[in-house]
């Protein structure tokens, strides 16, 4: 857990926002998708805006 939080910080991402978002979406994500890693993460709001 500490590694994930520090990786988020190193990528200028709020660890709490990232973790809350990833945990809320984890049940719907196939194991083969790794977009939730801190260096690839985009908030759900940003994903919805780019899809529109």
ModelCIF file with pLDDT and N, C-alpha, C, O atoms, coordinates in Angstrom:
data_MODEL
#
_entry.id   MODEL 
#
_entity.id                         1 
_entity.type                       polymer 
_entity.pdbx_number_of_molecules   1 
#
_entity_poly.entity_id                      1 
_entity_poly.type                           'polypeptide(L)' 
_entity_poly.nstd_linkage                   no 
_entity_poly.nstd_monomer                   no 
_entity_poly.pdbx_seq_one_letter_code       
;(UNK)(UNK)(UNK)(UNK)(UNK)(UNK)(UNK)(UNK)(UNK)(UNK)(UNK)(UNK)(UNK)(UNK)(UNK)(UNK)
(UNK)(UNK)(UNK)(UNK)(UNK)(UNK)(UNK)(UNK)(UNK)(UNK)(UNK)(UNK)(UNK)(UNK)(UNK)(UNK)
(UNK)(UNK)(UNK)(UNK)(UNK)(UNK)(UNK)(UNK)(UNK)(UNK)(UNK)(UNK)(UNK)(UNK)(UNK)(UNK)
(UNK)(UNK)(UNK)(UNK)
;
_entity_poly.pdbx_seq_one_letter_code_can   XXXXXXXXXXXXXXXXXXXXXXXXXXXXXXXXXXXXXXXXXXXXXXXXXXXX 
_entity_poly.pdbx_strand_id                 A 
#
loop_
_entity_poly_seq.entity_id 
_entity_poly_seq.num 
_entity_poly_seq.mon_id 
_entity_poly_seq.hetero 
1 1  UNK n 
1 2  UNK n 
1 3  UNK n 
1 4  UNK n 
1 5  UNK n 
1 6  UNK n 
1 7  UNK n 
1 8  UNK n 
1 9  UNK n 
1 10 UNK n 
1 11 UNK n 
1 12 UNK n 
1 13 UNK n 
1 14 UNK n 
1 15 UNK n 
1 16 UNK n 
1 17 UNK n 
1 18 UNK n 
1 19 UNK n 
1 20 UNK n 
1 21 UNK n 
1 22 UNK n 
1 23 UNK n 
1 24 UNK n 
1 25 UNK n 
1 26 UNK n 
1 27 UNK n 
1 28 UNK n 
1 29 UNK n 
1 30 UNK n 
1 31 UNK n 
1 32 UNK n 
1 33 UNK n 
1 34 UNK n 
1 35 UNK n 
1 36 UNK n 
1 37 UNK n 
1 38 UNK n 
1 39 UNK n 
1 40 UNK n 
1 41 UNK n 
1 42 UNK n 
1 43 UNK n 
1 44 UNK n 
1 45 UNK n 
1 46 UNK n 
1 47 UNK n 
1 48 UNK n 
1 49 UNK n 
1 50 UNK n 
1 51 UNK n 
1 52 UNK n 
#
_struct_asym.id          A 
_struct_asym.entity_id   1 
#
loop_
_ma_qa_metric.id 
_ma_qa_metric.mode 
_ma_qa_metric.name 
_ma_qa_metric.software_group_id 
_ma_qa_metric.type 
1 global pLDDT . pLDDT 
2 local  pLDDT . pLDDT 
#
_ma_qa_metric_global.metric_id      1 
_ma_qa_metric_global.metric_value   75.75 
_ma_qa_metric_global.model_id       1 
_ma_qa_metric_global.ordinal_id     1 
#
loop_
_ma_qa_metric_local.label_asym_id 
_ma_qa_metric_local.label_comp_id 
_ma_qa_metric_local.label_seq_id 
_ma_qa_metric_local.metric_id 
_ma_qa_metric_local.metric_value 
_ma_qa_metric_local.model_id 
_ma_qa_metric_local.ordinal_id 
A UNK 1  2 86.00 1 1  
A UNK 2  2 92.00 1 2  
A UNK 3  2 91.00 1 3  
A UNK 4  2 86.00 1 4  
A UNK 5  2 88.00 1 5  
A UNK 6  2 93.00 1 6  
A UNK 7  2 89.00 1 7  
A UNK 8  2 88.00 1 8  
A UNK 9  2 92.00 1 9  
A UNK 10 2 91.00 1 10 
A UNK 11 2 86.00 1 11 
A UNK 12 2 91.00 1 12 
A UNK 13 2 88.00 1 13 
A UNK 14 2 91.00 1 14 
A UNK 15 2 91.00 1 15 
A UNK 16 2 92.00 1 16 
A UNK 17 2 89.00 1 17 
A UNK 18 2 86.00 1 18 
A UNK 19 2 87.00 1 19 
A UNK 20 2 88.00 1 20 
A UNK 21 2 84.00 1 21 
A UNK 22 2 79.00 1 22 
A UNK 23 2 82.00 1 23 
A UNK 24 2 80.00 1 24 
A UNK 25 2 76.00 1 25 
A UNK 26 2 76.00 1 26 
A UNK 27 2 75.00 1 27 
A UNK 28 2 75.00 1 28 
A UNK 29 2 70.00 1 29 
A UNK 30 2 75.00 1 30 
A UNK 31 2 69.00 1 31 
A UNK 32 2 72.00 1 32 
A UNK 33 2 67.00 1 33 
A UNK 34 2 56.00 1 34 
A UNK 35 2 60.00 1 35 
A UNK 36 2 56.00 1 36 
A UNK 37 2 61.00 1 37 
A UNK 38 2 63.00 1 38 
A UNK 39 2 68.00 1 39 
A UNK 40 2 70.00 1 40 
A UNK 41 2 71.00 1 41 
A UNK 42 2 74.00 1 42 
A UNK 43 2 76.00 1 43 
A UNK 44 2 71.00 1 44 
A UNK 45 2 65.00 1 45 
A UNK 46 2 59.00 1 46 
A UNK 47 2 54.00 1 47 
A UNK 48 2 50.00 1 48 
A UNK 49 2 56.00 1 49 
A UNK 50 2 57.00 1 50 
A UNK 51 2 54.00 1 51 
A UNK 52 2 53.00 1 52 
#
loop_
_atom_site.group_PDB 
_atom_site.id 
_atom_site.type_symbol 
_atom_site.label_atom_id 
_atom_site.label_alt_id 
_atom_site.label_comp_id 
_atom_site.label_asym_id 
_atom_site.label_entity_id 
_atom_site.label_seq_id 
_atom_site.pdbx_PDB_ins_code 
_atom_site.Cartn_x 
_atom_site.Cartn_y 
_atom_site.Cartn_z 
_atom_site.occupancy 
_atom_site.B_iso_or_equiv 
_atom_site.pdbx_formal_charge 
_atom_site.auth_seq_id 
_atom_site.auth_comp_id 
_atom_site.auth_asym_id 
_atom_site.auth_atom_id 
_atom_site.pdbx_PDB_model_num 
ATOM 1   N N  . UNK A 1 1  ? 0.825   -1.181 0.000   1.00 86.00 ? 1  UNK A N  1 
ATOM 2   C CA . UNK A 1 1  ? 0.000   0.000  0.000   1.00 86.00 ? 1  UNK A CA 1 
ATOM 3   C C  . UNK A 1 1  ? 0.875   1.252  0.000   1.00 86.00 ? 1  UNK A C  1 
ATOM 4   O O  . UNK A 1 1  ? 0.584   2.212  -0.714  1.00 86.00 ? 1  UNK A O  1 
ATOM 5   N N  . UNK A 1 2  ? 1.926   1.248  0.783   1.00 92.00 ? 2  UNK A N  1 
ATOM 6   C CA . UNK A 1 2  ? 2.806   2.412  0.847   1.00 92.00 ? 2  UNK A CA 1 
ATOM 7   C C  . UNK A 1 2  ? 3.440   2.692  -0.509  1.00 92.00 ? 2  UNK A C  1 
ATOM 8   O O  . UNK A 1 2  ? 3.601   3.850  -0.893  1.00 92.00 ? 2  UNK A O  1 
ATOM 9   N N  . UNK A 1 3  ? 3.797   1.644  -1.232  1.00 91.00 ? 3  UNK A N  1 
ATOM 10  C CA . UNK A 1 3  ? 4.383   1.816  -2.558  1.00 91.00 ? 3  UNK A CA 1 
ATOM 11  C C  . UNK A 1 3  ? 3.391   2.475  -3.507  1.00 91.00 ? 3  UNK A C  1 
ATOM 12  O O  . UNK A 1 3  ? 3.762   3.372  -4.264  1.00 91.00 ? 3  UNK A O  1 
ATOM 13  N N  . UNK A 1 4  ? 2.143   2.044  -3.473  1.00 86.00 ? 4  UNK A N  1 
ATOM 14  C CA . UNK A 1 4  ? 1.132   2.635  -4.353  1.00 86.00 ? 4  UNK A CA 1 
ATOM 15  C C  . UNK A 1 4  ? 0.897   4.103  -4.015  1.00 86.00 ? 4  UNK A C  1 
ATOM 16  O O  . UNK A 1 4  ? 0.790   4.938  -4.913  1.00 86.00 ? 4  UNK A O  1 
ATOM 17  N N  . UNK A 1 5  ? 0.819   4.417  -2.737  1.00 88.00 ? 5  UNK A N  1 
ATOM 18  C CA . UNK A 1 5  ? 0.598   5.803  -2.317  1.00 88.00 ? 5  UNK A CA 1 
ATOM 19  C C  . UNK A 1 5  ? 1.774   6.681  -2.717  1.00 88.00 ? 5  UNK A C  1 
ATOM 20  O O  . UNK A 1 5  ? 1.580   7.784  -3.229  1.00 88.00 ? 5  UNK A O  1 
ATOM 21  N N  . UNK A 1 6  ? 2.990   6.201  -2.488  1.00 93.00 ? 6  UNK A N  1 
ATOM 22  C CA . UNK A 1 6  ? 4.160   6.990  -2.861  1.00 93.00 ? 6  UNK A CA 1 
ATOM 23  C C  . UNK A 1 6  ? 4.306   7.135  -4.369  1.00 93.00 ? 6  UNK A C  1 
ATOM 24  O O  . UNK A 1 6  ? 4.766   8.172  -4.848  1.00 93.00 ? 6  UNK A O  1 
ATOM 25  N N  . UNK A 1 7  ? 3.921   6.109  -5.125  1.00 89.00 ? 7  UNK A N  1 
ATOM 26  C CA . UNK A 1 7  ? 3.955   6.204  -6.581  1.00 89.00 ? 7  UNK A CA 1 
ATOM 27  C C  . UNK A 1 7  ? 2.969   7.265  -7.059  1.00 89.00 ? 7  UNK A C  1 
ATOM 28  O O  . UNK A 1 7  ? 3.274   8.027  -7.977  1.00 89.00 ? 7  UNK A O  1 
ATOM 29  N N  . UNK A 1 8  ? 1.806   7.319  -6.451  1.00 88.00 ? 8  UNK A N  1 
ATOM 30  C CA . UNK A 1 8  ? 0.835   8.350  -6.799  1.00 88.00 ? 8  UNK A CA 1 
ATOM 31  C C  . UNK A 1 8  ? 1.421   9.733  -6.520  1.00 88.00 ? 8  UNK A C  1 
ATOM 32  O O  . UNK A 1 8  ? 1.309   10.633 -7.353  1.00 88.00 ? 8  UNK A O  1 
ATOM 33  N N  . UNK A 1 9  ? 2.038   9.903  -5.370  1.00 92.00 ? 9  UNK A N  1 
ATOM 34  C CA . UNK A 1 9  ? 2.645   11.189 -5.012  1.00 92.00 ? 9  UNK A CA 1 
ATOM 35  C C  . UNK A 1 9  ? 3.738   11.573 -5.994  1.00 92.00 ? 9  UNK A C  1 
ATOM 36  O O  . UNK A 1 9  ? 3.831   12.736 -6.389  1.00 92.00 ? 9  UNK A O  1 
ATOM 37  N N  . UNK A 1 10 ? 4.568   10.616 -6.396  1.00 91.00 ? 10 UNK A N  1 
ATOM 38  C CA . UNK A 1 10 ? 5.649   10.885 -7.351  1.00 91.00 ? 10 UNK A CA 1 
ATOM 39  C C  . UNK A 1 10 ? 5.121   11.302 -8.720  1.00 91.00 ? 10 UNK A C  1 
ATOM 40  O O  . UNK A 1 10 ? 5.824   11.956 -9.490  1.00 91.00 ? 10 UNK A O  1 
ATOM 41  N N  . UNK A 1 11 ? 3.875   10.921 -9.021  1.00 86.00 ? 11 UNK A N  1 
ATOM 42  C CA . UNK A 1 11 ? 3.255   11.272 -10.288 1.00 86.00 ? 11 UNK A CA 1 
ATOM 43  C C  . UNK A 1 11 ? 2.307   12.460 -10.150 1.00 86.00 ? 11 UNK A C  1 
ATOM 44  O O  . UNK A 1 11 ? 1.453   12.684 -11.008 1.00 86.00 ? 11 UNK A O  1 
ATOM 45  N N  . UNK A 1 12 ? 2.462   13.221 -9.061  1.00 91.00 ? 12 UNK A N  1 
ATOM 46  C CA . UNK A 1 12 ? 1.639   14.414 -8.788  1.00 91.00 ? 12 UNK A CA 1 
ATOM 47  C C  . UNK A 1 12 ? 0.141   14.119 -8.799  1.00 91.00 ? 12 UNK A C  1 
ATOM 48  O O  . UNK A 1 12 ? -0.652  14.886 -9.345  1.00 91.00 ? 12 UNK A O  1 
ATOM 49  N N  . UNK A 1 13 ? -0.230  13.004 -8.192  1.00 88.00 ? 13 UNK A N  1 
ATOM 50  C CA . UNK A 1 13 ? -1.632  12.597 -8.086  1.00 88.00 ? 13 UNK A CA 1 
ATOM 51  C C  . UNK A 1 13 ? -1.987  12.527 -6.612  1.00 88.00 ? 13 UNK A C  1 
ATOM 52  O O  . UNK A 1 13 ? -1.217  12.008 -5.803  1.00 88.00 ? 13 UNK A O  1 
ATOM 53  N N  . UNK A 1 14 ? -3.151  13.048 -6.267  1.00 91.00 ? 14 UNK A N  1 
ATOM 54  C CA . UNK A 1 14 ? -3.634  12.968 -4.891  1.00 91.00 ? 14 UNK A CA 1 
ATOM 55  C C  . UNK A 1 14 ? -3.902  11.499 -4.560  1.00 91.00 ? 14 UNK A C  1 
ATOM 56  O O  . UNK A 1 14 ? -4.822  10.911 -5.129  1.00 91.00 ? 14 UNK A O  1 
ATOM 57  N N  . UNK A 1 15 ? -3.132  10.893 -3.662  1.00 91.00 ? 15 UNK A N  1 
ATOM 58  C CA . UNK A 1 15 ? -3.290  9.469  -3.367  1.00 91.00 ? 15 UNK A CA 1 
ATOM 59  C C  . UNK A 1 15 ? -4.688  9.100  -2.887  1.00 91.00 ? 15 UNK A C  1 
ATOM 60  O O  . UNK A 1 15 ? -5.199  8.036  -3.236  1.00 91.00 ? 15 UNK A O  1 
ATOM 61  N N  . UNK A 1 16 ? -5.310  9.958  -2.097  1.00 92.00 ? 16 UNK A N  1 
ATOM 62  C CA . UNK A 1 16 ? -6.643  9.651  -1.588  1.00 92.00 ? 16 UNK A CA 1 
ATOM 63  C C  . UNK A 1 16 ? -7.674  9.638  -2.718  1.00 92.00 ? 16 UNK A C  1 
ATOM 64  O O  . UNK A 1 16 ? -8.519  8.745  -2.776  1.00 92.00 ? 16 UNK A O  1 
ATOM 65  N N  . UNK A 1 17 ? -7.607  10.617 -3.608  1.00 89.00 ? 17 UNK A N  1 
ATOM 66  C CA . UNK A 1 17 ? -8.537  10.666 -4.742  1.00 89.00 ? 17 UNK A CA 1 
ATOM 67  C C  . UNK A 1 17 ? -8.317  9.469  -5.657  1.00 89.00 ? 17 UNK A C  1 
ATOM 68  O O  . UNK A 1 17 ? -9.276  8.837  -6.099  1.00 89.00 ? 17 UNK A O  1 
ATOM 69  N N  . UNK A 1 18 ? -7.053  9.159  -5.940  1.00 86.00 ? 18 UNK A N  1 
ATOM 70  C CA . UNK A 1 18 ? -6.734  8.027  -6.801  1.00 86.00 ? 18 UNK A CA 1 
ATOM 71  C C  . UNK A 1 18 ? -7.244  6.721  -6.197  1.00 86.00 ? 18 UNK A C  1 
ATOM 72  O O  . UNK A 1 18 ? -7.912  5.940  -6.875  1.00 86.00 ? 18 UNK A O  1 
ATOM 73  N N  . UNK A 1 19 ? -6.932  6.486  -4.936  1.00 87.00 ? 19 UNK A N  1 
ATOM 74  C CA . UNK A 1 19 ? -7.322  5.235  -4.294  1.00 87.00 ? 19 UNK A CA 1 
ATOM 75  C C  . UNK A 1 19 ? -8.837  5.095  -4.204  1.00 87.00 ? 19 UNK A C  1 
ATOM 76  O O  . UNK A 1 19 ? -9.372  4.017  -4.461  1.00 87.00 ? 19 UNK A O  1 
ATOM 77  N N  . UNK A 1 20 ? -9.527  6.157  -3.849  1.00 88.00 ? 20 UNK A N  1 
ATOM 78  C CA . UNK A 1 20 ? -10.994 6.109  -3.773  1.00 88.00 ? 20 UNK A CA 1 
ATOM 79  C C  . UNK A 1 20 ? -11.592 5.792  -5.140  1.00 88.00 ? 20 UNK A C  1 
ATOM 80  O O  . UNK A 1 20 ? -12.522 4.991  -5.238  1.00 88.00 ? 20 UNK A O  1 
ATOM 81  N N  . UNK A 1 21 ? -11.069 6.412  -6.194  1.00 84.00 ? 21 UNK A N  1 
ATOM 82  C CA . UNK A 1 21 ? -11.585 6.174  -7.541  1.00 84.00 ? 21 UNK A CA 1 
ATOM 83  C C  . UNK A 1 21 ? -11.304 4.745  -7.991  1.00 84.00 ? 21 UNK A C  1 
ATOM 84  O O  . UNK A 1 21 ? -12.192 4.070  -8.511  1.00 84.00 ? 21 UNK A O  1 
ATOM 85  N N  . UNK A 1 22 ? -10.085 4.287  -7.795  1.00 79.00 ? 22 UNK A N  1 
ATOM 86  C CA . UNK A 1 22 ? -9.722  2.933  -8.217  1.00 79.00 ? 22 UNK A CA 1 
ATOM 87  C C  . UNK A 1 22 ? -10.536 1.891  -7.460  1.00 79.00 ? 22 UNK A C  1 
ATOM 88  O O  . UNK A 1 22 ? -11.018 0.932  -8.063  1.00 79.00 ? 22 UNK A O  1 
ATOM 89  N N  . UNK A 1 23 ? -10.694 2.061  -6.169  1.00 82.00 ? 23 UNK A N  1 
ATOM 90  C CA . UNK A 1 23 ? -11.467 1.088  -5.390  1.00 82.00 ? 23 UNK A CA 1 
ATOM 91  C C  . UNK A 1 23 ? -12.943 1.079  -5.783  1.00 82.00 ? 23 UNK A C  1 
ATOM 92  O O  . UNK A 1 23 ? -13.595 0.037  -5.729  1.00 82.00 ? 23 UNK A O  1 
ATOM 93  N N  . UNK A 1 24 ? -13.466 2.234  -6.178  1.00 80.00 ? 24 UNK A N  1 
ATOM 94  C CA . UNK A 1 24 ? -14.872 2.273  -6.587  1.00 80.00 ? 24 UNK A CA 1 
ATOM 95  C C  . UNK A 1 24 ? -15.086 1.617  -7.949  1.00 80.00 ? 24 UNK A C  1 
ATOM 96  O O  . UNK A 1 24 ? -16.191 1.159  -8.240  1.00 80.00 ? 24 UNK A O  1 
ATOM 97  N N  . UNK A 1 25 ? -14.052 1.563  -8.789  1.00 76.00 ? 25 UNK A N  1 
ATOM 98  C CA . UNK A 1 25 ? -14.184 0.976  -10.124 1.00 76.00 ? 25 UNK A CA 1 
ATOM 99  C C  . UNK A 1 25 ? -13.622 -0.431 -10.246 1.00 76.00 ? 25 UNK A C  1 
ATOM 100 O O  . UNK A 1 25 ? -13.779 -1.056 -11.295 1.00 76.00 ? 25 UNK A O  1 
ATOM 101 N N  . UNK A 1 26 ? -12.976 -0.947 -9.219  1.00 76.00 ? 26 UNK A N  1 
ATOM 102 C CA . UNK A 1 26 ? -12.241 -2.204 -9.331  1.00 76.00 ? 26 UNK A CA 1 
ATOM 103 C C  . UNK A 1 26 ? -13.133 -3.407 -9.650  1.00 76.00 ? 26 UNK A C  1 
ATOM 104 O O  . UNK A 1 26 ? -12.696 -4.310 -10.364 1.00 76.00 ? 26 UNK A O  1 
ATOM 105 N N  . UNK A 1 27 ? -14.336 -3.445 -9.154  1.00 75.00 ? 27 UNK A N  1 
ATOM 106 C CA . UNK A 1 27 ? -15.211 -4.595 -9.380  1.00 75.00 ? 27 UNK A CA 1 
ATOM 107 C C  . UNK A 1 27 ? -15.590 -4.742 -10.848 1.00 75.00 ? 27 UNK A C  1 
ATOM 108 O O  . UNK A 1 27 ? -15.852 -5.852 -11.310 1.00 75.00 ? 27 UNK A O  1 
ATOM 109 N N  . UNK A 1 28 ? -15.623 -3.633 -11.587 1.00 75.00 ? 28 UNK A N  1 
ATOM 110 C CA . UNK A 1 28 ? -16.027 -3.672 -12.994 1.00 75.00 ? 28 UNK A CA 1 
ATOM 111 C C  . UNK A 1 28 ? -14.844 -3.755 -13.958 1.00 75.00 ? 28 UNK A C  1 
ATOM 112 O O  . UNK A 1 28 ? -15.044 -3.723 -15.172 1.00 75.00 ? 28 UNK A O  1 
ATOM 113 N N  . UNK A 1 29 ? -13.633 -3.858 -13.449 1.00 70.00 ? 29 UNK A N  1 
ATOM 114 C CA . UNK A 1 29 ? -12.450 -3.831 -14.294 1.00 70.00 ? 29 UNK A CA 1 
ATOM 115 C C  . UNK A 1 29 ? -11.866 -5.233 -14.460 1.00 70.00 ? 29 UNK A C  1 
ATOM 116 O O  . UNK A 1 29 ? -11.556 -5.894 -13.469 1.00 70.00 ? 29 UNK A O  1 
ATOM 117 N N  . UNK A 1 30 ? -11.713 -5.695 -15.718 1.00 75.00 ? 30 UNK A N  1 
ATOM 118 C CA . UNK A 1 30 ? -11.068 -7.004 -15.934 1.00 75.00 ? 30 UNK A CA 1 
ATOM 119 C C  . UNK A 1 30 ? -9.611  -6.967 -15.474 1.00 75.00 ? 30 UNK A C  1 
ATOM 120 O O  . UNK A 1 30 ? -8.972  -5.915 -15.509 1.00 75.00 ? 30 UNK A O  1 
ATOM 121 N N  . UNK A 1 31 ? -9.100  -8.091 -15.052 1.00 69.00 ? 31 UNK A N  1 
ATOM 122 C CA . UNK A 1 31 ? -7.737  -8.162 -14.526 1.00 69.00 ? 31 UNK A CA 1 
ATOM 123 C C  . UNK A 1 31 ? -6.689  -7.793 -15.579 1.00 69.00 ? 31 UNK A C  1 
ATOM 124 O O  . UNK A 1 31 ? -5.570  -7.421 -15.226 1.00 69.00 ? 31 UNK A O  1 
ATOM 125 N N  . UNK A 1 32 ? -7.032  -7.891 -16.849 1.00 72.00 ? 32 UNK A N  1 
ATOM 126 C CA . UNK A 1 32 ? -6.071  -7.605 -17.915 1.00 72.00 ? 32 UNK A CA 1 
ATOM 127 C C  . UNK A 1 32 ? -5.903  -6.118 -18.179 1.00 72.00 ? 32 UNK A C  1 
ATOM 128 O O  . UNK A 1 32 ? -5.025  -5.726 -18.948 1.00 72.00 ? 32 UNK A O  1 
ATOM 129 N N  . UNK A 1 33 ? -6.729  -5.280 -17.557 1.00 67.00 ? 33 UNK A N  1 
ATOM 130 C CA . UNK A 1 33 ? -6.623  -3.835 -17.759 1.00 67.00 ? 33 UNK A CA 1 
ATOM 131 C C  . UNK A 1 33 ? -5.874  -3.211 -16.598 1.00 67.00 ? 33 UNK A C  1 
ATOM 132 O O  . UNK A 1 33 ? -6.247  -3.395 -15.439 1.00 67.00 ? 33 UNK A O  1 
ATOM 133 N N  . UNK A 1 34 ? -4.811  -2.467 -16.910 1.00 56.00 ? 34 UNK A N  1 
ATOM 134 C CA . UNK A 1 34 ? -3.985  -1.881 -15.864 1.00 56.00 ? 34 UNK A CA 1 
ATOM 135 C C  . UNK A 1 34 ? -4.024  -0.357 -15.879 1.00 56.00 ? 34 UNK A C  1 
ATOM 136 O O  . UNK A 1 34 ? -3.096  0.279  -15.381 1.00 56.00 ? 34 UNK A O  1 
ATOM 137 N N  . UNK A 1 35 ? -5.067  0.241  -16.433 1.00 60.00 ? 35 UNK A N  1 
ATOM 138 C CA . UNK A 1 35 ? -5.152  1.686  -16.500 1.00 60.00 ? 35 UNK A CA 1 
ATOM 139 C C  . UNK A 1 35 ? -5.237  2.344  -15.130 1.00 60.00 ? 35 UNK A C  1 
ATOM 140 O O  . UNK A 1 35 ? -5.028  3.551  -15.008 1.00 60.00 ? 35 UNK A O  1 
ATOM 141 N N  . UNK A 1 36 ? -5.541  1.568  -14.105 1.00 56.00 ? 36 UNK A N  1 
ATOM 142 C CA . UNK A 1 36 ? -5.688  2.134  -12.776 1.00 56.00 ? 36 UNK A CA 1 
ATOM 143 C C  . UNK A 1 36 ? -4.378  2.418  -12.062 1.00 56.00 ? 36 UNK A C  1 
ATOM 144 O O  . UNK A 1 36 ? -4.384  2.998  -10.976 1.00 56.00 ? 36 UNK A O  1 
ATOM 145 N N  . UNK A 1 37 ? -3.257  2.023  -12.647 1.00 61.00 ? 37 UNK A N  1 
ATOM 146 C CA . UNK A 1 37 ? -1.980  2.305  -12.015 1.00 61.00 ? 37 UNK A CA 1 
ATOM 147 C C  . UNK A 1 37 ? -1.744  3.810  -11.975 1.00 61.00 ? 37 UNK A C  1 
ATOM 148 O O  . UNK A 1 37 ? -2.171  4.526  -12.881 1.00 61.00 ? 37 UNK A O  1 
ATOM 149 N N  . UNK A 1 38 ? -1.076  4.295  -10.945 1.00 63.00 ? 38 UNK A N  1 
ATOM 150 C CA . UNK A 1 38 ? -0.973  5.742  -10.753 1.00 63.00 ? 38 UNK A CA 1 
ATOM 151 C C  . UNK A 1 38 ? -0.465  6.530  -11.958 1.00 63.00 ? 38 UNK A C  1 
ATOM 152 O O  . UNK A 1 38 ? -0.957  7.630  -12.211 1.00 63.00 ? 38 UNK A O  1 
ATOM 153 N N  . UNK A 1 39 ? 0.494   6.009  -12.703 1.00 68.00 ? 39 UNK A N  1 
ATOM 154 C CA . UNK A 1 39 ? 1.032   6.781  -13.824 1.00 68.00 ? 39 UNK A CA 1 
ATOM 155 C C  . UNK A 1 39 ? 0.120   6.778  -15.043 1.00 68.00 ? 39 UNK A C  1 
ATOM 156 O O  . UNK A 1 39 ? 0.361   7.542  -15.978 1.00 68.00 ? 39 UNK A O  1 
ATOM 157 N N  . UNK A 1 40 ? -0.924  5.942  -15.066 1.00 70.00 ? 40 UNK A N  1 
ATOM 158 C CA . UNK A 1 40 ? -1.897  5.915  -16.160 1.00 70.00 ? 40 UNK A CA 1 
ATOM 159 C C  . UNK A 1 40 ? -3.267  6.441  -15.763 1.00 70.00 ? 40 UNK A C  1 
ATOM 160 O O  . UNK A 1 40 ? -4.140  6.598  -16.617 1.00 70.00 ? 40 UNK A O  1 
ATOM 161 N N  . UNK A 1 41 ? -3.465  6.712  -14.498 1.00 71.00 ? 41 UNK A N  1 
ATOM 162 C CA . UNK A 1 41 ? -4.789  7.022  -13.966 1.00 71.00 ? 41 UNK A CA 1 
ATOM 163 C C  . UNK A 1 41 ? -5.294  8.381  -14.411 1.00 71.00 ? 41 UNK A C  1 
ATOM 164 O O  . UNK A 1 41 ? -4.541  9.354  -14.461 1.00 71.00 ? 41 UNK A O  1 
ATOM 165 N N  . UNK A 1 42 ? -6.563  8.437  -14.730 1.00 74.00 ? 42 UNK A N  1 
ATOM 166 C CA . UNK A 1 42 ? -7.282  9.678  -14.987 1.00 74.00 ? 42 UNK A CA 1 
ATOM 167 C C  . UNK A 1 42 ? -8.563  9.612  -14.170 1.00 74.00 ? 42 UNK A C  1 
ATOM 168 O O  . UNK A 1 42 ? -9.218  8.571  -14.138 1.00 74.00 ? 42 UNK A O  1 
ATOM 169 N N  . UNK A 1 43 ? -8.933  10.713 -13.505 1.00 76.00 ? 43 UNK A N  1 
ATOM 170 C CA . UNK A 1 43 ? -10.177 10.695 -12.729 1.00 76.00 ? 43 UNK A CA 1 
ATOM 171 C C  . UNK A 1 43 ? -11.362 10.333 -13.626 1.00 76.00 ? 43 UNK A C  1 
ATOM 172 O O  . UNK A 1 43 ? -11.347 10.626 -14.822 1.00 76.00 ? 43 UNK A O  1 
ATOM 173 N N  . UNK A 1 44 ? -12.367 9.710  -13.064 1.00 71.00 ? 44 UNK A N  1 
ATOM 174 C CA . UNK A 1 44 ? -13.543 9.311  -13.830 1.00 71.00 ? 44 UNK A CA 1 
ATOM 175 C C  . UNK A 1 44 ? -14.152 10.509 -14.550 1.00 71.00 ? 44 UNK A C  1 
ATOM 176 O O  . UNK A 1 44 ? -14.655 10.364 -15.664 1.00 71.00 ? 44 UNK A O  1 
ATOM 177 N N  . UNK A 1 45 ? -14.116 11.678 -13.937 1.00 65.00 ? 45 UNK A N  1 
ATOM 178 C CA . UNK A 1 45 ? -14.654 12.894 -14.581 1.00 65.00 ? 45 UNK A CA 1 
ATOM 179 C C  . UNK A 1 45 ? -13.917 13.194 -15.877 1.00 65.00 ? 45 UNK A C  1 
ATOM 180 O O  . UNK A 1 45 ? -14.538 13.568 -16.872 1.00 65.00 ? 45 UNK A O  1 
ATOM 181 N N  . UNK A 1 46 ? -12.612 13.037 -15.874 1.00 59.00 ? 46 UNK A N  1 
ATOM 182 C CA . UNK A 1 46 ? -11.807 13.310 -17.068 1.00 59.00 ? 46 UNK A CA 1 
ATOM 183 C C  . UNK A 1 46 ? -12.087 12.274 -18.139 1.00 59.00 ? 46 UNK A C  1 
ATOM 184 O O  . UNK A 1 46 ? -12.110 12.606 -19.324 1.00 59.00 ? 46 UNK A O  1 
ATOM 185 N N  . UNK A 1 47 ? -12.298 11.028 -17.747 1.00 54.00 ? 47 UNK A N  1 
ATOM 186 C CA . UNK A 1 47 ? -12.604 9.975  -18.717 1.00 54.00 ? 47 UNK A CA 1 
ATOM 187 C C  . UNK A 1 47 ? -13.942 10.230 -19.389 1.00 54.00 ? 47 UNK A C  1 
ATOM 188 O O  . UNK A 1 47 ? -14.076 10.033 -20.597 1.00 54.00 ? 47 UNK A O  1 
ATOM 189 N N  . UNK A 1 48 ? -14.929 10.663 -18.627 1.00 50.00 ? 48 UNK A N  1 
ATOM 190 C CA . UNK A 1 48 ? -16.253 10.954 -19.186 1.00 50.00 ? 48 UNK A CA 1 
ATOM 191 C C  . UNK A 1 48 ? -16.187 12.149 -20.129 1.00 50.00 ? 48 UNK A C  1 
ATOM 192 O O  . UNK A 1 48 ? -16.833 12.148 -21.176 1.00 50.00 ? 48 UNK A O  1 
ATOM 193 N N  . UNK A 1 49 ? -15.420 13.156 -19.770 1.00 56.00 ? 49 UNK A N  1 
ATOM 194 C CA . UNK A 1 49 ? -15.306 14.361 -20.597 1.00 56.00 ? 49 UNK A CA 1 
ATOM 195 C C  . UNK A 1 49 ? -14.615 14.044 -21.919 1.00 56.00 ? 49 UNK A C  1 
ATOM 196 O O  . UNK A 1 49 ? -14.999 14.588 -22.954 1.00 56.00 ? 49 UNK A O  1 
ATOM 197 N N  . UNK A 1 50 ? -13.606 13.178 -21.908 1.00 57.00 ? 50 UNK A N  1 
ATOM 198 C CA . UNK A 1 50 ? -12.897 12.853 -23.141 1.00 57.00 ? 50 UNK A CA 1 
ATOM 199 C C  . UNK A 1 50 ? -13.719 11.940 -24.038 1.00 57.00 ? 50 UNK A C  1 
ATOM 200 O O  . UNK A 1 50 ? -13.489 11.904 -25.246 1.00 57.00 ? 50 UNK A O  1 
ATOM 201 N N  . UNK A 1 51 ? -14.668 11.203 -23.481 1.00 54.00 ? 51 UNK A N  1 
ATOM 202 C CA . UNK A 1 51 ? -15.531 10.324 -24.279 1.00 54.00 ? 51 UNK A CA 1 
ATOM 203 C C  . UNK A 1 51 ? -16.653 11.097 -24.965 1.00 54.00 ? 51 UNK A C  1 
ATOM 204 O O  . UNK A 1 51 ? -17.224 10.623 -25.948 1.00 54.00 ? 51 UNK A O  1 
ATOM 205 N N  . UNK A 1 52 ? -16.970 12.274 -24.456 1.00 53.00 ? 52 UNK A N  1 
ATOM 206 C CA . UNK A 1 52 ? -18.096 13.045 -25.008 1.00 53.00 ? 52 UNK A CA 1 
ATOM 207 C C  . UNK A 1 52 ? -17.712 13.785 -26.272 1.00 53.00 ? 52 UNK A C  1 
ATOM 208 O O  . UNK A 1 52 ? -18.544 14.477 -26.858 1.00 53.00 ? 52 UNK A O  1 
#
